[in-house]
Amino acid sequence: MKKEELKEKKLPTFDELPMFKNMKGCSWSVWGEKDQLGTVNLLTEEVVARAAKEEIKYGLVCFISLAELLILSCILGLARLFR
């Protein structure tokens, strides 16, 4: 979705979201039939830059993905073997 379209887009409230296979409040159609990003569309360069400026306080890194954590632990484990 283009930036211009994002600025003009009015997001529906939860009650305005359509039913999907007997599930209330599904947003499958909000971003268009072929969209695969959903609300990730809202993460524009400007939004990310503002969030970083306002939210980053200490510069610490933490993994929020279990898959990434498992991969990293495997890599670090292998690195210890070859020291």
Secondary structure, DSSP 8 states (H G I E B T S, - for coil): --HHHHHH-----GGGS--BTTBTT--TTTT-TT-S-GGGGG--HHHHHHHHHHH-SS-------HHHHHHHHHHHHHHHHT-
